[in-house]
Amino acid sequence: MVANMASKKARCLISEKKGKALNFELKSLLIKMKELEQNLIKMTLAHDEMHAESFKKFVRQATFLYGDLTEERQFKIDKDVYQGQLILVKDISTRGNANKKSQIGKDTKVVEYRAE
């Protein structure tokens, strides 16, 4: 019975040491995860800034090449160029149907732009 108690105590000590080691490893991993999250945030912000700068560059070049953007030529987020026409994005089908113009509503204003 004494040997059995000593064996149980030894197993408890071993388990306690393993638990402490696992706790230390968990804390180390949590610190590493926090560092990775901070790096991801920094990289995301840098990526977003790069895209914003690219867009500003595009607007500057478009203004330079085509002059001031008048009201008719102002950038509209809800429109896109499709088959040489500027139409509402919601009217552009992604299904690949042959007759795309039939999907444009009657109240949709279609403006054609051609490069000069």
C-alpha positions as CSV (number, residue, x, y, z in Angstrom):
1,M,0.0,0.0,0.0
2,V,2.9,2.4,0.8
3,A,4.5,1.6,-2.6
4,N,1.1,2.2,-4.3
5,M,0.9,5.6,-2.6
6,A,4.4,6.5,-3.6
7,S,3.7,5.5,-7.2
8,K,0.6,7.7,-7.3
9,K,2.5,10.6,-5.8
10,A,5.2,10.1,-8.4
11,R,2.7,10.1,-11.2
12,C,1.0,13.2,-9.8
13,L,4.4,15.0,-9.7
14,I,5.1,14.0,-13.3
15,S,1.7,15.2,-14.4
16,E,2.2,18.5,-12.5
17,K,5.5,19.0,-14.3
18,K,3.9,18.2,-17.7
19,G,1.1,20.6,-16.9
20,K,3.5,23.4,-16.0
21,A,5.5,22.8,-19.2
22,L,2.2,22.8,-21.3
23,N,1.1,26.0,-19.6
24,F,4.5,27.6,-20.4
25,E,4.2,26.4,-24.0
26,L,0.6,27.8,-24.2
27,K,1.7,31.2,-23.0
28,S,4.6,31.2,-25.5
29,L,2.2,30.3,-28.3
30,L,-0.3,33.0,-27.2
31,I,2.5,35.6,-27.3
32,K,3.6,34.5,-30.7
33,M,-0.1,34.5,-32.0
34,K,-0.5,38.1,-30.7
35,E,2.7,39.1,-32.5
36,L,1.5,37.5,-35.7
37,E,-1.9,39.3,-35.4
38,Q,-0.1,42.6,-35.1
39,N,2.1,41.9,-38.1
40,L,-1.0,40.9,-40.1
41,I,-2.7,44.2,-39.1
42,K,0.4,46.2,-40.2
43,M,0.6,44.3,-43.5
44,T,-3.1,44.8,-44.2
45,L,-2.8,48.5,-43.6
46,A,0.2,48.7,-45.9
47,H,-1.6,46.7,-48.5
48,D,-4.7,48.9,-48.3
49,E,-2.5,52.1,-48.5
50,M,-0.8,50.7,-51.6
51,H,-4.2,50.1,-53.3
52,A,-5.4,53.6,-52.3
53,E,-2.2,55.1,-53.8
54,S,-2.7,53.1,-57.0
55,F,-6.2,54.4,-57.3
56,K,-5.1,58.0,-56.7
57,K,-2.5,57.5,-59.4
58,F,-5.1,56.2,-61.8
59,V,-7.3,59.2,-61.1
60,R,-4.4,61.6,-61.7
61,Q,-3.5,59.9,-65.0
62,A,-7.1,59.9,-66.1
63,T,-7.4,63.6,-65.3
64,F,-4.2,64.3,-67.1
65,L,-5.1,62.2,-70.2
66,Y,-8.8,63.2,-70.5
67,G,-8.9,66.6,-68.8
68,D,-11.0,67.6,-65.9
69,L,-13.6,64.9,-65.0
70,T,-16.9,66.7,-65.7
71,E,-20.1,65.6,-64.1
72,E,-20.9,63.2,-67.0
73,R,-17.5,61.6,-66.7
74,Q,-17.3,61.5,-62.9
75,F,-16.3,58.1,-61.4
76,K,-19.3,56.2,-60.1
77,I,-18.7,53.2,-57.9
78,D,-22.0,51.6,-58.9
79,K,-21.1,51.5,-62.6
80,D,-18.5,49.7,-64.7
81,V,-17.5,49.5,-68.4
82,Y,-18.9,46.5,-70.1
83,Q,-18.7,45.8,-73.8
84,G,-17.6,49.4,-74.4
85,Q,-20.5,50.9,-72.4
86,L,-20.7,52.3,-68.9
87,I,-23.6,50.6,-67.2
88,L,-24.8,49.8,-63.7
89,V,-22.9,46.9,-62.1
90,K,-26.1,45.2,-61.0
91,D,-27.2,45.0,-64.7
92,I,-24.1,43.1,-65.7
93,S,-24.9,39.4,-65.7
94,T,-22.2,37.0,-64.6
95,R,-24.0,34.0,-66.1
96,G,-22.3,34.4,-69.5
97,N,-25.5,34.7,-71.6
98,A,-25.0,35.7,-75.2
99,N,-27.6,38.5,-75.2
100,K,-26.4,40.8,-72.4
101,K,-28.3,43.9,-73.6
102,S,-31.6,42.2,-72.9
103,Q,-30.6,42.1,-69.2
104,I,-30.2,45.9,-69.0
105,G,-33.3,47.6,-67.6
106,K,-35.2,50.2,-69.6
107,D,-34.5,52.8,-66.9
108,T,-30.8,52.1,-67.1
109,K,-28.8,55.0,-68.7
110,V,-26.2,53.6,-71.0
111,V,-23.3,55.9,-71.9
112,E,-20.8,54.8,-74.5
113,Y,-17.1,55.8,-74.2
114,R,-14.6,55.4,-76.9
115,A,-10.8,55.9,-76.6
116,E,-9.7,58.7,-78.8
